[in-house]
Amino acid sequence: MTPPPEFTRAPTKPFTIGVVGGGIAGVTLTLALLKQGIPTTLYEAAARFGEIGAGVSFGPNAQRVMALISPHVAAAFDTVATYNAWPAKRETWFDFRFGEACGGRRTPGDHIYELRCVGGNTSTHRAHFLDEMVKLLPEGVARFDKRLVDFVQDEEGVVLRFQDGTESRHDAVIGTDGIKSRCRAVLLGEENKASKAVFSGKIAYRGLIPMDDAVKLLGEEYAKNAQMYLGLHGHVLTFCIQKGKTMNGKFASSVSRES
C-alpha cells in the first residue's frame, strides 16, 4: 500500500520533531505531524512494529479525533473496528449487569442499566489496528532498534542518545513510550516518584475466546454484545473484536498493596 499524499508531501516547517515510541499513540502522532508538513522521525526500540495486549475500545471522542487528524486514519480504524452484533444494541456502550448474587437478592446476569452513546461500543484488537496505521507511514520515517537511553537539551534543540551508541538531534522531542517511559524518567529525574509506574491496588487479567465457544457458554446476546458484570471490589467486561470472530474479556479487581 502506498501512503496517502498528505503524509508524503514535502515538509513545509523549518523544524524537526522526534517521536519516541512506536505504538498506536506514537504512530498516530507521527501521521498528524507529517500531515502538517512537519519533518518527523519515529523511533522504536523493537526491531519492527508490534503491539501487545488484546482488545481496546474507542469512544465517540476518540473516533472524532481520528477523523479530524485524517480520513485515512479514521478509515484505518474502521477497517478493523467491531461493533455490537445486534442492531438493537448498535448504540449501546455497555449493558451493566449484576455479576454475583448479592446475598441471594440477585441472580448473576440481572440487568442494571444500558449505557448508550453515539456509535456504541467500537472495539478492535490493538495489534490489528496498529498494522493498519503502519501502512500509512511513508518509508524511512520509522527507525527501529532505537532504545532511548538519555536525551540532552541545549540552545539548538534536543539530542537523543540510544542504546546502540547512536545519537539524533531534533528541535523538539515527544515521548509516547508507554507506562515504562524512559522519556519520563529522563525528563523528571530518576528519583522523582512520577518517573515510574507504581502499583495502584488494582489487577486485571485479559483473555480472548473464540466466538463460537463464547456463544455456547453465554448465549448470543451476552457473547456478541458488550457487557459489564459488577461485583464486590471488581468487575468483568466483555466485547467483540475481529469482526465478531472473537470475544475479548477482562477481569479487574481491587486488592491490597500487601497481596
C-alpha positions in Angstrom: 0.0 0.0 0.0 1.3 3.4 -1.0 0.9 6.0 1.8 -1.6 8.8 1.0 0.0 12.0 -0.4 -1.0 14.1 2.7 1.6 12.1 4.6 4.4 12.1 2.0 4.3 15.7 0.7 7.5 17.8 1.1 7.9 19.3 4.6 6.9 23.0 4.9 8.0 23.7 8.5 11.6 24.7 9.3 12.0 22.5 12.4 12.0 18.8 13.1 10.3 16.6 15.7 11.4 13.3 17.2 8.7 10.9 18.4 9.9 8.2 20.8 7.7 5.1 20.9 6.0 3.3 18.0 2.8 2.1 19.5 -0.7 3.3 18.5 -0.2 6.7 20.0 3.3 7.3 18.5 2.2 6.3 15.0 -0.9 8.4 15.2 1.0 11.4 16.4 3.6 11.0 13.7 1.0 10.9 11.0 -0.7 14.0 12.4 2.7 15.9 12.4 3.5 14.8 8.8 0.2 16.0 7.6 1.0 19.4 9.0 4.2 19.5 7.0 6.5 18.9 10.0 9.6 16.8 9.4 9.2 13.9 11.8 11.1 10.8 12.7 9.7 8.0 14.8 12.0 5.9 17.0 11.0 2.4 18.1 13.0 0.2 20.5 11.9 -3.1 18.9 13.1 -4.5 15.6 9.7 -3.9 14.0 6.3 -2.6 14.8 4.3 -4.7 17.1 1.6 -4.3 19.7 0.9 -6.4 22.7 -2.4 -6.8 24.6 -5.8 -7.8 23.4 -8.9 -5.7 22.7 -9.3 -2.0 23.1 -12.4 0.2 22.7 -12.6 3.7 21.4 -15.4 6.1 22.4 -17.0 8.8 20.3 -14.5 11.5 21.2 -11.5 9.3 20.1 -13.2 8.4 16.8 -13.9 12.1 16.1 -10.3 12.9 16.8 -9.2 10.2 14.3 -11.4 11.8 11.6 -10.0 15.3 12.4 -6.4 14.0 12.1 -7.2 12.4 8.7 -9.9 10.5 7.0 -7.3 7.9 6.3 -6.7 7.3 10.0 -10.5 7.0 10.5 -10.7 4.6 7.6 -7.8 2.5 9.1 -9.7 2.1 12.3 -13.0 1.3 10.5 -11.2 -1.5 8.7 -10.7 -3.4 11.9 -13.5 -1.9 14.1 -16.1 -4.3 15.5 -19.5 -3.3 16.9 -22.2 -4.9 18.9 -23.7 -7.7 16.8 -27.4 -7.0 17.4 -28.8 -3.9 15.5 -30.8 -3.0 18.6 -27.5 -2.7 20.5 -25.7 -0.6 17.9 -25.7 2.5 20.1 -25.0 0.7 23.4 -21.7 1.2 25.1 -22.2 -1.4 27.7 -25.1 -3.3 29.4 -24.3 -3.2 33.1 -25.3 -6.4 35.0 -25.0 -7.9 38.4 -22.0 -10.2 38.4 -22.8 -12.0 41.7 -25.8 -13.0 43.8 -25.6 -10.2 46.4 -26.6 -12.3 49.3 -29.2 -14.1 47.3 -31.1 -11.0 46.4 -30.0 -11.0 42.8 -29.3 -13.5 40.0 -26.0 -13.1 38.3 -26.7 -11.5 34.9 -29.6 -9.4 36.1 -29.8 -6.2 34.1 -28.9 -2.9 35.9 -28.5 -0.2 33.2 -27.9 0.2 29.5 -25.4 3.0 28.8 -25.8 4.3 25.2 -23.6 6.7 23.2 -23.1 7.7 19.6 -21.5 4.7 17.8 -22.0 2.3 20.7 -19.1 0.0 21.7 -16.5 0.2 19.0 -13.6 -2.1 19.6 -10.6 -3.7 17.9 -7.5 -5.8 18.6 -4.6 -3.5 19.4 -2.2 -5.2 17.1 -4.6 -5.3 14.1 -5.3 -1.5 14.4 -1.5 -0.8 14.6 -1.0 -2.9 11.5 -3.4 -0.7 9.5 -1.9 2.5 10.8 1.6 1.5 9.9 0.5 1.2 6.3 0.0 4.9 6.2 3.6 5.8 7.3 6.0 6.8 4.5 9.1 4.7 4.1 12.1 5.9 6.1 10.1 7.8 8.8 10.4 5.0 11.3 13.8 3.9 12.7 14.0 0.6 14.6 16.2 -0.9 17.3 16.4 2.6 18.8 16.0 2.2 22.5 16.3 5.6 24.2 18.9 5.8 27.0 19.1 9.6 27.5 18.4 13.0 26.0 20.0 16.4 26.5 18.5 19.7 25.7 20.7 22.7 24.6 20.2 26.0 22.9 19.8 24.3 19.5 17.3 21.6 20.5 17.4 18.1 21.9 19.9 15.3 21.3 18.6 11.8 21.7 21.1 9.1 22.8 20.3 5.5 22.0 21.5 2.1 23.4 23.2 1.3 20.2 25.6 4.3 20.6 23.9 6.5 18.0 22.5 10.0 18.5 19.9 12.1 16.8 19.1 15.8 17.0 15.7 17.4 16.8 14.2 20.8 17.6 11.8 19.0 20.0 11.0 15.5 21.2 7.7 13.9 22.2 7.7 10.8 24.3 5.0 8.2 23.5 6.9 5.3 25.0 4.2 3.9 27.3 3.8 3.1 31.0 7.6 2.3 31.4 8.6 5.5 29.6 12.3 6.3 29.5 11.4 9.8 28.3 9.5 10.5 31.6 12.4 9.3 33.7 14.9 11.4 32.0 12.7 14.5 32.0 11.6 14.3 35.6 14.7 12.6 37.1 15.3 9.0 38.1 14.3 9.7 41.8 11.1 11.5 41.0 8.1 9.5 42.1 6.3 10.3 38.9 9.1 8.7 36.8 8.0 5.2 37.4 4.6 3.4 37.5 3.5 2.3 40.9 1.0 -0.4 41.9 -2.4 1.2 42.0 -4.1 -1.6 44.1 -5.9 -3.0 41.1 -5.1 -6.0 38.9 -6.5 -7.1 35.6 -6.5 -10.3 33.5 -7.4 -10.3 29.8 -8.4 -13.2 27.6 -9.6 -13.9 24.1 -12.3 -16.5 23.5 -13.4 -17.8 20.1 -16.9 -16.5 19.5 -18.4 -20.0 18.9 -17.2 -21.1 22.3 -18.4 -17.8 24.0 -21.9 -18.3 22.5 -22.1 -21.8 23.8 -21.2 -20.6 27.3 -23.1 -17.3 27.4 -25.7 -17.3 24.7 -25.7 -14.9 21.7 -26.9 -11.8 23.5 -24.3 -11.8 26.2 -21.4 -13.0 24.0 -22.0 -10.8 20.9 -22.8 -7.5 22.7 -20.7 -5.6 25.2 -21.4 -6.5 28.8 -20.2 -5.2 32.2 -20.7 -7.5 35.1 -20.3 -5.8 38.5 -19.2 -7.5 41.7 -17.7 -6.7 45.1 -14.3 -4.9 44.6 -14.2 -5.9 40.9 -15.9 -6.4 37.5 -15.8 -8.4 34.4 -16.3 -6.9 30.9 -16.7 -8.4 27.5 -17.0 -7.1 24.0 -16.4 -8.4 20.4 -13.3 -7.9 18.3 -12.1 -9.2 14.9 -15.4 -8.5 13.2 -17.2 -10.7 15.7 -14.9 -13.8 15.5 -13.6 -13.3 19.0 -14.9 -12.2 22.4 -12.5 -10.1 24.4 -12.8 -10.5 28.2 -11.2 -8.6 31.1 -11.4 -9.3 34.8 -10.4 -6.4 37.1 -10.3 -6.3 40.8 -9.0 -4.2 43.7 -6.5 -5.9 46.0 -4.5 -4.8 49.0 -1.0 -3.5 48.3 0.4 -6.3 50.5 -1.2 -9.0 48.4 
